Amino acid sequence: MAQDSAGGRAAAEVPNAELKHNAIGFLDALVIGLNSTSPAYSLAAVIGPIVALAGIYAPGVMLASFVPMLLIAAAFYYLNHVDQDCGTTFSWVTRAMGPWAGWLGGWAITMTGVLVIGSLADVAVHFGLLAAGLDGWAADPVIRQTLAVVVILAMTAVCVIGTELSAHLQDILILAQVFFLLAFAVVALYRIYAGTGTLDSIEPSITWLNPFGAGGAALTGGLLLGVFIYWGWESAVNLTEEVQDSATAPGKAGIWSTVILLVTYVSVGFAVVGYAGTAFLAANAGEEEAIFAVLAHEVMGGWDWVVLLAVCTSALASTQTTIIPASRTALSMARRHALPPPLAHIQPRFRTPDVSTWWVAGIAIAWYLSVNQISENALLDSLTALSLLIAFYYALTGVACAVYYRRHLLENVHNFLFIGFGPLVGAGLLTWLLVESIHDMSNPGNSASGISWFGLGPPLVIGIGITLAGVLIMFFWRVRDGRFWQERRGVVDPALVHRRKP
């Protein structure tokens, strides 16, 4: 670890500021990165809208969405190589581009957790109740929201009790999720070729991998959705201070997570589109339950609970792992005096960031319950606003990588392509998607609720509101405690530059 890293400085300034080193290994980090994306839930949420946009070329759109994620994952790998800080984007952007940009990057990561944790717990409860045959409970908002809060509290407790316990639980959940998804895909493909499908089945073709098959507009809309389904893999890197071989293993786990997700999404995408056909999926584009509940019954018959349980375990796992980047980013910001010092507290026995973890959970619960009082569509709108924050801090990380390594990019072809050009291309694609998202969300008719807030779509208003709140808090804390803003930008130690392909 670089001796001047944020973690090293903070240990001398904040009591008990050391997380538990070497708590988990590479495979544990990989599993956490995969579960953070919630593959089954992500597919249930977006396969319909993507098919509505791209038709049979939905697998190709998911393939194209992988490209910017892989390029940004490379940026995470190389930045983590020289700075193993659990704050990831916050720490790296601060060192490369200054404290103002770094603070906003950290704020974006923290708020993504706040926006999505409640929704993930809600989905876990909903599909769990459906799998258990308790459809009446699943339809009751009071029961569902109460159980969702219980799930958030339970998953938060697991995160506080220890990283090892979190990893062991994630191992179980990912095995169950992958098994259920593969069983669904295999049965669906078998029935397609056996001619026993119950819907308008289409025999899969390799041409479905053409992302441009449905036209440029469909690709643009699909890429916007792709940002959501791949988001979350960097949770493995947020655990860098707790992973064995912290300089390389977390970054590799992030990269491999995106590759495994690609294979999973494309495989299941072929099975779903082939079995159901485009008409059914497009007609039910806005109904997650119809896609993976109705379709599960069509494919699996009496075994439909298998697919419902896959979505349940997916959302349950992601509820827990989504807490990790938000809480550890808050920890990193606090120990560098960018947020109140109590958030940097480490639980003495378990050596986890207990205060920041419970704060993230508390704010997420308050957001979830408050937004649900407006309407269920308002909760969906808040999830749509996620793409703005995700694209922002991913793009910021890609730029930071090139800036941080700027003195070494021309030393060889590898450095130029993989440390400079690639991350910048990924950042450019995400910036373009950010602009497209803003344009799309400005139209109220494109929101889940279809109503107008201040003449704009609710997701855009939520995104703007979160950004403005962050700016106000940043200026307030700058006046209250200006030590963080006195830091200088970092310079890469030549000895730490990875000069050959990993």
N, C-alpha and C positions, 0 to 999 in steps of 0.2 A: 504494500500500500504506500502511496506517495506520502512522505513524511509531513508535507504541509497541507494534507487534506483536511476537509472540514471536520471529519470525525476526530482526527488527531488534535486539532486545536480545541475542539469542544470538550474533550475529555479532561483537559486541564482547567476548564472554566466552569463546568457544570458538574456537581457531584453525581456519582452513579450514572454517568452518561455513556456507559459502555453496554452495548447490546451483547447478547451471548454469541461469541465467536464460534465458528465451526459447528453450529447447532444442527445443520442439515447438509446433505450432499447435492451433487448435480441433479440426480434423478428427482429428488424431492423438489428442487427449485423448478425443474421442467414441468412437473405435475402441477405445481401451484400456478405457473405461467399459463398452462393449458386451461385449468379450471377457472382462472380469472376471466377468461373470455366467454365462459358459459356456452360451449359449442351447441348443445342440444337446444337450449333456450334461444340462442342467437339464430339458429336455423328456423325455429318455429316462428320467430318474430319477423324475419326478413325474406324467407323463401317466397312467400306469396307476393309481396311488393316487387321483388326482383323479377319474378316471372311476369307480373303485370306490365313491367317495363320492357323486358328483354325476351319474353317468350321462352322458346326452347334453348335460347343462348344464355340462360341464367348461369349454368356452370362456367361459361366463358367469362361472364362478368365477375364472378367470384374469383376466378383465376387472375383477372386483371387487377382486382382489388388487393391481391396479395403483393403486387410489385412495390407500391410505396411502403407497405408495412415491412417488407424485407429490407428495403434500403434504410429505413429509420431504425430497424433492429440492428443493423450494422453500426449505425451511429451510437446506439446504446452500448454495443460491445466495445468499441474503441474508446469511448469516453469513460466507461467503467474501468477500462484497463489502466488508466492513469489516475482515477479518482473513485475509490470504492466508498461512496457516500450513499446512505439509504435515501437521501433526498433526490437522487438521480438528476432529473432535469433542472430542478432548483439549484443544486450545487454546481452542475456543469455550466449552465447558462450564466450563472453569477461569475464564475471564473473566466469564462470566455467573453462575455458581453456586458458584464457589469451588474450591480445589485438590482437596479430597477427592473430589467428584463427577467432576471433570475427570480425575483419575488413574484412577478405575475405568472411565470411558469409554474412555480410552486403552488400558487393560489388555484390555478386551473386544475392541477392534479387533485388537490384536496377537494375541490368542489365537485369534480366528476363523481367521487365516491359518495358525497352527500346526495347528489341527484339520483343515483341509481340503486343504492343499497336497499331502500324501502321497496322499490319495484321488484327487485330480484327476490326478496323475501316473500313478497306477495305472490309471485309466480310459483315459487317453491311450495307455498301453502296450497295455492289453487290446484296445481297439478297433483300434489300429494293427496289431497282430498278426493279428486276425481279418480285417481288410481285406487283409492280405498273404497270407492263406490259411494262416497258421501257427497253426492252432487248438490244436495240441498244446503249443506254447510258451505260448499264452495261458492254458491250463489248469494250467500248472506254476507254483506259487506262488513258488518260488525264482527262476526266470527272470524272472517278472513283477515281483517286488519289487526284484530287482537292477537291472532296466532302469528301474524307476520312480525309484530313487535316482539313477541316471545322468541321467534327465530333469530331476530337481529341481536337480542340480548344474549342468547345462548351462543351464537357464533362469535360475538364480541368477547365473551368470557373465554372461549377456546383460544382466541388470538392472544389474550392476556396471559392465560395459564402457561403458554409456551409455544415456541415455534415448532418444536419437535411434535407436540400433540397436533398442531395445525397440519403439519406435513403428513402425519399418519392418517388423519381423517381424510385429507385430500387424496391420498393414495387409494383409499377404499372408494371414495366417490367417483374418481376418474375411471377406475376399473369398471364400476357399475355402469357409468354413463357410456363409455366406449362399447362395452358389451351390448347394451341395449340398442344403441344406434346401429352397430354392425348387424345385429340380428334383424332389425327392421329393414336395413338396406338389402341384406341378402335375400330375405323373404320377398321383398318387393320386386327385386330383379328376377328372381326365380319365377314369380307369377307372371311377370311381363312376358318372358320368353316361353313360358308354358301355356300362355294364352288364357289364364284363369283370373285375370284382373277383373275387378268389378266397376272400374271407371274407364274413361277413354284413354287407355294406355297407348304409349308411343314407344316404339323400339329405339333405345338410345343410339346415338351416333357420335362419332368423334368430332364431327363438325360443330357440335354443341359447344365446344371449347373456344369457338371463335368469338372474342368479346365484341367485335365490330359487326357481328351478324345482324343485329337488330337496329343498327344505326348509331350515330354519335350521341344523340339525345338520350337514348336508352342507356348507353354506357356511362354517361355523366351521372344520371340518376342512380344507376346501380353502384357506381363507385362511392357515392355519398352514403349508401346503405352499407357498403363494404367496410367503411371506416368503423362502423359500429360492430360488425361481426368479428373483426380481427382485434379490436381494442381490448387491452387487458393483459397481453402477454408480458408486459414489462414488470409485472408484479414480482417476477423472479429476480429482476435486477434491484428492486427496492429492498430485497433481502440480502443484498451483497455483503453487508457487514456480518451476517449470520450464516453465510454459506462457505463451505470448505473451498479452498482455492479461489478466493473472492475476486482476484484480478481477472480471471478468465471464465470460470464456471457460470456465474450469473448471466453474463453476456451471451455465452453459447446457449444457455437454456432459453433465453429470449428468442434467439434466431431459430433454434430447433422447434420452439413452440409455434412459430408462424408457419414453418414447413409442414408440421403435423396437422395444423389446422387447415391448411390448404388441401391436403389429401382427404381429410374428413369432410370438409364442406363440399368439395367437388364430387366425392363418391356418393354422399347422401343426396346431393343435388341431382345427380343423374337418376338415382332411384326414385326420388319424389316426383321429379318432372316426368320421368318415363311412366310411372304407374298412374299418377293422377291426371296427367295431361295439362295443358296450359289453361284451358277454360275453367276448370275447377279451382285451380290455384289463384288465377287472376280474380275470379268472382269472390273468393274468400280472402283477398289480400290483407284486409284489415283485421282478420279474426285469427289470432294465434291458436285459440282452442280448436277452431275448425281445421286448421292445417295439421296439427299433431294430435288431436283427439279424435275427430271424425276420420281422418285419414288413417290413424293408427287402427281404428276398428275395421276399416275397409281392408287393410293389409293383413293384420294379425288376428282378426276375429276375436275370440275370447281371450286372447293373449294381448289385447290392446293396452292393458295395464303396464306392460313392459316399456312401451314408448312413453306413456304418461310418467312413469317412474324415472325414465331417462331425463325428461325435462325437469322433473322435480329435483333430482340429484344435481343436475347441471346448475340450476338456479341456487340451490342450497350451497353448493361448493363456491359459487361465485359471490354469494352474499358474504361469506367469510373472507375470501381472498381479496375482494374489492376493498375491504377495510385496511388491508396491509399497505398499499401505496399511499393512501390518504393519511393514515396515522404516522407512517414513517417519514413522509414528507413534512408533516407538521412538526415532528420531532427534530428533523434536521434544521428546519427554519428556526425553531425555538432555541436550539443550542448555539445558533449563530446570531442570536438576538434579533431575528427578523419577525418573531412572534413572542408572546409572553413566555417567560422562563418556565412556568409550571408545566407547559406542554412538553418540555424536554425531560421530564421525570422518567426514570427507569425503575420498574418494579424490582426491588432488591432480590427477591427469591427467584423469580422467573426470568428476570433480565429482559423484559419486553417493555415497550412504551405504553404503560397503562393509562396515564392521564390523557394523552392524545388519542388513544384508541377509544376510550369511553366518550370523549368529547365528539369525535367523528360519529360514533354510533348515536349519541344523543341528538346531535343536530340532524342526522339523517332521519331519525324517527320523527322528530318535530316537522321536518319538511314533508315526509311521507303522509303523516296524518293531516297536516294543514292543507296540502294540495288536494288530497282526497275529499276534503270538505267542499272544495270548489266543484270538482267533478272528476270522474275517472278519466275523461279525456284530457283534463288538465295535467294529470300524472303522465299520460302519454306524451303530451306536449313538452313536459320537462325532460323526458328522455330524448326527445328529438333535439332539444337544445344541447345535448351532450356532444353531438358531432362538432359543434363550434369550438368547444373547449378542447376536445380531443385533437382536432386538426391543428389548433393553435399551438399546444405544447409539443406535439410531435414535430411540427414544422420548425418550431424554435430549437428543438434538440438537434435536428438535422443541420441547421445553420450553425449552431454552436460547435458541432463537431468539426466542420470545415474551418471555422474561425480559430478554434482552439489549437488545431494542428497546422495552422497556416504556414508555419516556417518549415514544415517537413513534407508538404504535399508534392513538391517537385523533386524529391530525392529519388523516387522510383515510380514505376507504373502502378504498382500495387497501392501505394499510398494515395496517388492521385485518383485512381478509380474507386477504391473502396472506402477511403477515409474522407476524401474531398468531393469528387464528382457525384458519387452515388448518393450520399446523404443530402447533397444540395438538390439533386433531382427529386428525391423523395420529398424534401421540404417544399420544392416548387409545386409538385403535384398536390400536396396537401393544402398549400396556400390557395391554389386554384379551386380546390374543392371547398375551402372555407368561403371564398368569394361566391361560389355557386350556391352554397348553403344559405348565405345571407340573402342573396337574391330570391331564392326559392321560399325562404321563411318570411320574407317581407309580405308575401301574399297570404292574407288570412285564410283564403280558401284551401291552402295546402296543408293546414294544420289538422290535427285529429279532431279538434272541437269545431273547426270551421267558423269560428267567431273572430272578431277583431279586438285587439288590445291596443289602444292608442293609434289605430289605423294600421297596425302591423299584425303579423301572425304571432300568437302567444309564445311559440318557441324562441323567436327572435327577441321578444321583449324579455323573456327569462334570461337569455344569454347576455343581453345588454345589461340587465339589472345585476346579474352576478359579476360582470366585469366592472361596472361602476362601483359596486359594493367593495370589490377588491381594491380598486384604485383609492377609494376613500379610506379604507382601513390601512392601506400601505402608507398614505400620507400622514395619517394619524400616528402610526407607529414610528414613522420617520421623525416626527416631532417629539414623540415620547421617548424614544431610545434610538439614537442615530448611529450606534456602533456598527451595525451591519453595513450601512451605506458608506463606511469609511474603508471597506476592504478594497484591495487592488485586484485587478484581473490577474488570473493565473498564467503562467508560462509553462509549456510542456518541457519536461526534462527529457533531453534527447535519449537518455538511457532507457526510457520507458516506452519509446515509440516502437510499435510492433512492425518490424521491417519486412516480414514475410507473411505469406498467406497462412492463416491459422488452419 
